[in-house]
Amino acid sequence: MRHRAFQTKSQDRFSMFLVGIVVFLLLVAVSYNGMTLKAKQDTYQERIAELNEQIAEQQQRSQQLEALKNYTKTDAYIEEVAKEKLGLVHPGEIVFRIKR
């Protein structure tokens, strides 16, 4: 009975070696997962930068459309369309046409 209760030194060393291997493998696994997560984070940061750039472009486009919307409500726009599309002129205005 006494022999089972106490392990020999070689068994202690072997047990410590196995524990060391397990700890090393855990360290490698955690490091690998950390590097993988870092790569994903970098990818996501690039995607966020691209999306923020697209948001800025769309906001600028929205402002341009808003300005165009406001311009279409003015008399100047109506007059411009009447001249270009309908060929209308103000009374007394002389129109020169170039023949091609």
Chimera marker file (.cmm) of the C-alpha trace (Angstrom):
<marker_set name="trace">
<marker id="1" x="0.000" y="0.000" z="0.000" r="1" g="1" b="0" radius="0.5"/>
<marker id="2" x="2.742" y="2.371" z="0.746" r="1" g="1" b="0" radius="0.5"/>
<marker id="3" x="4.120" y="2.137" z="-2.780" r="1" g="1" b="0" radius="0.5"/>
<marker id="4" x="0.860" y="3.259" z="-4.339" r="1" g="1" b="0" radius="0.5"/>
<marker id="5" x="0.488" y="6.304" z="-2.117" r="1" g="1" b="0" radius="0.5"/>
<marker id="6" x="3.838" y="7.759" z="-3.121" r="1" g="1" b="0" radius="0.5"/>
<marker id="7" x="5.042" y="8.173" z="-6.674" r="1" g="1" b="0" radius="0.5"/>
<marker id="8" x="8.656" y="7.803" z="-7.616" r="1" g="1" b="0" radius="0.5"/>
<marker id="9" x="10.727" y="10.731" z="-8.820" r="1" g="1" b="0" radius="0.5"/>
<marker id="10" x="10.631" y="9.539" z="-12.432" r="1" g="1" b="0" radius="0.5"/>
<marker id="11" x="6.828" y="9.446" z="-12.331" r="1" g="1" b="0" radius="0.5"/>
<marker id="12" x="6.796" y="12.995" z="-10.874" r="1" g="1" b="0" radius="0.5"/>
<marker id="13" x="9.064" y="14.220" z="-13.647" r="1" g="1" b="0" radius="0.5"/>
<marker id="14" x="6.974" y="12.545" z="-16.321" r="1" g="1" b="0" radius="0.5"/>
<marker id="15" x="3.790" y="14.075" z="-14.876" r="1" g="1" b="0" radius="0.5"/>
<marker id="16" x="5.386" y="17.538" z="-14.810" r="1" g="1" b="0" radius="0.5"/>
<marker id="17" x="6.573" y="17.022" z="-18.402" r="1" g="1" b="0" radius="0.5"/>
<marker id="18" x="3.015" y="16.181" z="-19.496" r="1" g="1" b="0" radius="0.5"/>
<marker id="19" x="1.614" y="19.189" z="-17.645" r="1" g="1" b="0" radius="0.5"/>
<marker id="20" x="4.254" y="21.384" z="-19.324" r="1" g="1" b="0" radius="0.5"/>
<marker id="21" x="3.293" y="20.047" z="-22.752" r="1" g="1" b="0" radius="0.5"/>
<marker id="22" x="-0.402" y="20.689" z="-22.091" r="1" g="1" b="0" radius="0.5"/>
<marker id="23" x="0.329" y="24.242" z="-20.900" r="1" g="1" b="0" radius="0.5"/>
<marker id="24" x="2.539" y="24.840" z="-23.962" r="1" g="1" b="0" radius="0.5"/>
<marker id="25" x="-0.182" y="23.554" z="-26.310" r="1" g="1" b="0" radius="0.5"/>
<marker id="26" x="-2.753" y="25.780" z="-24.632" r="1" g="1" b="0" radius="0.5"/>
<marker id="27" x="-0.401" y="28.742" z="-25.005" r="1" g="1" b="0" radius="0.5"/>
<marker id="28" x="0.064" y="27.977" z="-28.722" r="1" g="1" b="0" radius="0.5"/>
<marker id="29" x="-3.704" y="27.635" z="-29.249" r="1" g="1" b="0" radius="0.5"/>
<marker id="30" x="-4.450" y="30.909" z="-27.455" r="1" g="1" b="0" radius="0.5"/>
<marker id="31" x="-1.706" y="32.723" z="-29.399" r="1" g="1" b="0" radius="0.5"/>
<marker id="32" x="-3.003" y="31.386" z="-32.717" r="1" g="1" b="0" radius="0.5"/>
<marker id="33" x="-6.563" y="32.428" z="-31.911" r="1" g="1" b="0" radius="0.5"/>
<marker id="34" x="-5.290" y="35.844" z="-30.834" r="1" g="1" b="0" radius="0.5"/>
<marker id="35" x="-3.511" y="36.336" z="-34.149" r="1" g="1" b="0" radius="0.5"/>
<marker id="36" x="-6.601" y="35.203" z="-36.041" r="1" g="1" b="0" radius="0.5"/>
<marker id="37" x="-8.766" y="37.669" z="-34.128" r="1" g="1" b="0" radius="0.5"/>
<marker id="38" x="-6.243" y="40.450" z="-34.758" r="1" g="1" b="0" radius="0.5"/>
<marker id="39" x="-6.368" y="39.754" z="-38.501" r="1" g="1" b="0" radius="0.5"/>
<marker id="40" x="-10.186" y="39.835" z="-38.422" r="1" g="1" b="0" radius="0.5"/>
<marker id="41" x="-10.103" y="43.078" z="-36.479" r="1" g="1" b="0" radius="0.5"/>
<marker id="42" x="-7.791" y="44.656" z="-39.067" r="1" g="1" b="0" radius="0.5"/>
<marker id="43" x="-10.117" y="43.526" z="-41.850" r="1" g="1" b="0" radius="0.5"/>
<marker id="44" x="-13.115" y="44.958" z="-40.026" r="1" g="1" b="0" radius="0.5"/>
<marker id="45" x="-11.309" y="48.264" z="-39.411" r="1" g="1" b="0" radius="0.5"/>
<marker id="46" x="-10.582" y="48.562" z="-43.147" r="1" g="1" b="0" radius="0.5"/>
<marker id="47" x="-14.235" y="47.788" z="-43.927" r="1" g="1" b="0" radius="0.5"/>
<marker id="48" x="-15.372" y="50.425" z="-41.412" r="1" g="1" b="0" radius="0.5"/>
<marker id="49" x="-13.104" y="53.002" z="-43.078" r="1" g="1" b="0" radius="0.5"/>
<marker id="50" x="-14.535" y="52.122" z="-46.513" r="1" g="1" b="0" radius="0.5"/>
<marker id="51" x="-18.097" y="52.362" z="-45.225" r="1" g="1" b="0" radius="0.5"/>
<marker id="52" x="-17.423" y="55.707" z="-43.551" r="1" g="1" b="0" radius="0.5"/>
<marker id="53" x="-16.046" y="56.982" z="-46.860" r="1" g="1" b="0" radius="0.5"/>
<marker id="54" x="-19.176" y="55.767" z="-48.654" r="1" g="1" b="0" radius="0.5"/>
<marker id="55" x="-21.352" y="57.449" z="-46.032" r="1" g="1" b="0" radius="0.5"/>
<marker id="56" x="-19.531" y="60.751" z="-46.608" r="1" g="1" b="0" radius="0.5"/>
<marker id="57" x="-19.968" y="60.414" z="-50.381" r="1" g="1" b="0" radius="0.5"/>
<marker id="58" x="-23.666" y="59.649" z="-50.028" r="1" g="1" b="0" radius="0.5"/>
<marker id="59" x="-24.162" y="62.582" z="-47.665" r="1" g="1" b="0" radius="0.5"/>
<marker id="60" x="-22.498" y="64.858" z="-50.213" r="1" g="1" b="0" radius="0.5"/>
<marker id="61" x="-24.723" y="63.427" z="-52.950" r="1" g="1" b="0" radius="0.5"/>
<marker id="62" x="-27.753" y="63.959" z="-50.722" r="1" g="1" b="0" radius="0.5"/>
<marker id="63" x="-26.786" y="67.604" z="-50.295" r="1" g="1" b="0" radius="0.5"/>
<marker id="64" x="-26.394" y="67.994" z="-54.051" r="1" g="1" b="0" radius="0.5"/>
<marker id="65" x="-29.805" y="66.445" z="-54.637" r="1" g="1" b="0" radius="0.5"/>
<marker id="66" x="-31.334" y="68.698" z="-52.006" r="1" g="1" b="0" radius="0.5"/>
<marker id="67" x="-29.782" y="71.744" z="-53.719" r="1" g="1" b="0" radius="0.5"/>
<marker id="68" x="-31.119" y="70.532" z="-57.101" r="1" g="1" b="0" radius="0.5"/>
<marker id="69" x="-34.560" y="69.995" z="-55.545" r="1" g="1" b="0" radius="0.5"/>
<marker id="70" x="-34.560" y="73.540" z="-54.236" r="1" g="1" b="0" radius="0.5"/>
<marker id="71" x="-33.311" y="74.871" z="-57.608" r="1" g="1" b="0" radius="0.5"/>
<marker id="72" x="-36.112" y="73.135" z="-59.487" r="1" g="1" b="0" radius="0.5"/>
<marker id="73" x="-38.612" y="75.152" z="-57.464" r="1" g="1" b="0" radius="0.5"/>
<marker id="74" x="-37.191" y="78.500" z="-58.633" r="1" g="1" b="0" radius="0.5"/>
<marker id="75" x="-38.310" y="80.669" z="-61.533" r="1" g="1" b="0" radius="0.5"/>
<marker id="76" x="-34.793" y="80.524" z="-63.005" r="1" g="1" b="0" radius="0.5"/>
<marker id="77" x="-35.104" y="76.755" z="-63.448" r="1" g="1" b="0" radius="0.5"/>
<marker id="78" x="-38.536" y="77.033" z="-65.023" r="1" g="1" b="0" radius="0.5"/>
<marker id="79" x="-37.248" y="79.682" z="-67.414" r="1" g="1" b="0" radius="0.5"/>
<marker id="80" x="-34.209" y="77.568" z="-68.303" r="1" g="1" b="0" radius="0.5"/>
<marker id="81" x="-36.355" y="74.513" z="-69.085" r="1" g="1" b="0" radius="0.5"/>
<marker id="82" x="-38.801" y="76.601" z="-71.113" r="1" g="1" b="0" radius="0.5"/>
<marker id="83" x="-35.952" y="77.956" z="-73.248" r="1" g="1" b="0" radius="0.5"/>
<marker id="84" x="-34.086" y="74.672" z="-73.713" r="1" g="1" b="0" radius="0.5"/>
<marker id="85" x="-36.886" y="72.169" z="-74.114" r="1" g="1" b="0" radius="0.5"/>
<marker id="86" x="-39.789" y="74.231" z="-75.403" r="1" g="1" b="0" radius="0.5"/>
<marker id="87" x="-37.919" y="76.927" z="-77.317" r="1" g="1" b="0" radius="0.5"/>
<marker id="88" x="-39.816" y="79.733" z="-75.585" r="1" g="1" b="0" radius="0.5"/>
<marker id="89" x="-38.353" y="83.254" z="-75.363" r="1" g="1" b="0" radius="0.5"/>
<marker id="90" x="-39.201" y="86.476" z="-73.582" r="1" g="1" b="0" radius="0.5"/>
<marker id="91" x="-41.152" y="89.056" z="-75.568" r="1" g="1" b="0" radius="0.5"/>
<marker id="92" x="-38.722" y="91.236" z="-77.522" r="1" g="1" b="0" radius="0.5"/>
<marker id="93" x="-35.873" y="88.743" z="-77.156" r="1" g="1" b="0" radius="0.5"/>
<marker id="94" x="-33.989" y="87.932" z="-80.373" r="1" g="1" b="0" radius="0.5"/>
<marker id="95" x="-32.871" y="84.351" z="-80.963" r="1" g="1" b="0" radius="0.5"/>
<marker id="96" x="-30.050" y="83.511" z="-83.352" r="1" g="1" b="0" radius="0.5"/>
<marker id="97" x="-29.915" y="80.008" z="-84.754" r="1" g="1" b="0" radius="0.5"/>
<marker id="98" x="-26.858" y="78.554" z="-86.400" r="1" g="1" b="0" radius="0.5"/>
<marker id="99" x="-27.467" y="76.260" z="-89.350" r="1" g="1" b="0" radius="0.5"/>
<marker id="100" x="-25.222" y="73.242" z="-89.567" r="1" g="1" b="0" radius="0.5"/>
<link id1="1" id2="2" r="1" g="1" b="0" radius="0.2"/>
<link id1="2" id2="3" r="1" g="1" b="0" radius="0.2"/>
<link id1="3" id2="4" r="1" g="1" b="0" radius="0.2"/>
<link id1="4" id2="5" r="1" g="1" b="0" radius="0.2"/>
<link id1="5" id2="6" r="1" g="1" b="0" radius="0.2"/>
<link id1="6" id2="7" r="1" g="1" b="0" radius="0.2"/>
<link id1="7" id2="8" r="1" g="1" b="0" radius="0.2"/>
<link id1="8" id2="9" r="1" g="1" b="0" radius="0.2"/>
<link id1="9" id2="10" r="1" g="1" b="0" radius="0.2"/>
<link id1="10" id2="11" r="1" g="1" b="0" radius="0.2"/>
<link id1="11" id2="12" r="1" g="1" b="0" radius="0.2"/>
<link id1="12" id2="13" r="1" g="1" b="0" radius="0.2"/>
<link id1="13" id2="14" r="1" g="1" b="0" radius="0.2"/>
<link id1="14" id2="15" r="1" g="1" b="0" radius="0.2"/>
<link id1="15" id2="16" r="1" g="1" b="0" radius="0.2"/>
<link id1="16" id2="17" r="1" g="1" b="0" radius="0.2"/>
<link id1="17" id2="18" r="1" g="1" b="0" radius="0.2"/>
<link id1="18" id2="19" r="1" g="1" b="0" radius="0.2"/>
<link id1="19" id2="20" r="1" g="1" b="0" radius="0.2"/>
<link id1="20" id2="21" r="1" g="1" b="0" radius="0.2"/>
<link id1="21" id2="22" r="1" g="1" b="0" radius="0.2"/>
<link id1="22" id2="23" r="1" g="1" b="0" radius="0.2"/>
<link id1="23" id2="24" r="1" g="1" b="0" radius="0.2"/>
<link id1="24" id2="25" r="1" g="1" b="0" radius="0.2"/>
<link id1="25" id2="26" r="1" g="1" b="0" radius="0.2"/>
<link id1="26" id2="27" r="1" g="1" b="0" radius="0.2"/>
<link id1="27" id2="28" r="1" g="1" b="0" radius="0.2"/>
<link id1="28" id2="29" r="1" g="1" b="0" radius="0.2"/>
<link id1="29" id2="30" r="1" g="1" b="0" radius="0.2"/>
<link id1="30" id2="31" r="1" g="1" b="0" radius="0.2"/>
<link id1="31" id2="32" r="1" g="1" b="0" radius="0.2"/>
<link id1="32" id2="33" r="1" g="1" b="0" radius="0.2"/>
<link id1="33" id2="34" r="1" g="1" b="0" radius="0.2"/>
<link id1="34" id2="35" r="1" g="1" b="0" radius="0.2"/>
<link id1="35" id2="36" r="1" g="1" b="0" radius="0.2"/>
<link id1="36" id2="37" r="1" g="1" b="0" radius="0.2"/>
<link id1="37" id2="38" r="1" g="1" b="0" radius="0.2"/>
<link id1="38" id2="39" r="1" g="1" b="0" radius="0.2"/>
<link id1="39" id2="40" r="1" g="1" b="0" radius="0.2"/>
<link id1="40" id2="41" r="1" g="1" b="0" radius="0.2"/>
<link id1="41" id2="42" r="1" g="1" b="0" radius="0.2"/>
<link id1="42" id2="43" r="1" g="1" b="0" radius="0.2"/>
<link id1="43" id2="44" r="1" g="1" b="0" radius="0.2"/>
<link id1="44" id2="45" r="1" g="1" b="0" radius="0.2"/>
<link id1="45" id2="46" r="1" g="1" b="0" radius="0.2"/>
<link id1="46" id2="47" r="1" g="1" b="0" radius="0.2"/>
<link id1="47" id2="48" r="1" g="1" b="0" radius="0.2"/>
<link id1="48" id2="49" r="1" g="1" b="0" radius="0.2"/>
<link id1="49" id2="50" r="1" g="1" b="0" radius="0.2"/>
<link id1="50" id2="51" r="1" g="1" b="0" radius="0.2"/>
<link id1="51" id2="52" r="1" g="1" b="0" radius="0.2"/>
<link id1="52" id2="53" r="1" g="1" b="0" radius="0.2"/>
<link id1="53" id2="54" r="1" g="1" b="0" radius="0.2"/>
<link id1="54" id2="55" r="1" g="1" b="0" radius="0.2"/>
<link id1="55" id2="56" r="1" g="1" b="0" radius="0.2"/>
<link id1="56" id2="57" r="1" g="1" b="0" radius="0.2"/>
<link id1="57" id2="58" r="1" g="1" b="0" radius="0.2"/>
<link id1="58" id2="59" r="1" g="1" b="0" radius="0.2"/>
<link id1="59" id2="60" r="1" g="1" b="0" radius="0.2"/>
<link id1="60" id2="61" r="1" g="1" b="0" radius="0.2"/>
<link id1="61" id2="62" r="1" g="1" b="0" radius="0.2"/>
<link id1="62" id2="63" r="1" g="1" b="0" radius="0.2"/>
<link id1="63" id2="64" r="1" g="1" b="0" radius="0.2"/>
<link id1="64" id2="65" r="1" g="1" b="0" radius="0.2"/>
<link id1="65" id2="66" r="1" g="1" b="0" radius="0.2"/>
<link id1="66" id2="67" r="1" g="1" b="0" radius="0.2"/>
<link id1="67" id2="68" r="1" g="1" b="0" radius="0.2"/>
<link id1="68" id2="69" r="1" g="1" b="0" radius="0.2"/>
<link id1="69" id2="70" r="1" g="1" b="0" radius="0.2"/>
<link id1="70" id2="71" r="1" g="1" b="0" radius="0.2"/>
<link id1="71" id2="72" r="1" g="1" b="0" radius="0.2"/>
<link id1="72" id2="73" r="1" g="1" b="0" radius="0.2"/>
<link id1="73" id2="74" r="1" g="1" b="0" radius="0.2"/>
<link id1="74" id2="75" r="1" g="1" b="0" radius="0.2"/>
<link id1="75" id2="76" r="1" g="1" b="0" radius="0.2"/>
<link id1="76" id2="77" r="1" g="1" b="0" radius="0.2"/>
<link id1="77" id2="78" r="1" g="1" b="0" radius="0.2"/>
<link id1="78" id2="79" r="1" g="1" b="0" radius="0.2"/>
<link id1="79" id2="80" r="1" g="1" b="0" radius="0.2"/>
<link id1="80" id2="81" r="1" g="1" b="0" radius="0.2"/>
<link id1="81" id2="82" r="1" g="1" b="0" radius="0.2"/>
<link id1="82" id2="83" r="1" g="1" b="0" radius="0.2"/>
<link id1="83" id2="84" r="1" g="1" b="0" radius="0.2"/>
<link id1="84" id2="85" r="1" g="1" b="0" radius="0.2"/>
<link id1="85" id2="86" r="1" g="1" b="0" radius="0.2"/>
<link id1="86" id2="87" r="1" g="1" b="0" radius="0.2"/>
<link id1="87" id2="88" r="1" g="1" b="0" radius="0.2"/>
<link id1="88" id2="89" r="1" g="1" b="0" radius="0.2"/>
<link id1="89" id2="90" r="1" g="1" b="0" radius="0.2"/>
<link id1="90" id2="91" r="1" g="1" b="0" radius="0.2"/>
<link id1="91" id2="92" r="1" g="1" b="0" radius="0.2"/>
<link id1="92" id2="93" r="1" g="1" b="0" radius="0.2"/>
<link id1="93" id2="94" r="1" g="1" b="0" radius="0.2"/>
<link id1="94" id2="95" r="1" g="1" b="0" radius="0.2"/>
<link id1="95" id2="96" r="1" g="1" b="0" radius="0.2"/>
<link id1="96" id2="97" r="1" g="1" b="0" radius="0.2"/>
<link id1="97" id2="98" r="1" g="1" b="0" radius="0.2"/>
<link id1="98" id2="99" r="1" g="1" b="0" radius="0.2"/>
<link id1="99" id2="100" r="1" g="1" b="0" radius="0.2"/>
</marker_set>
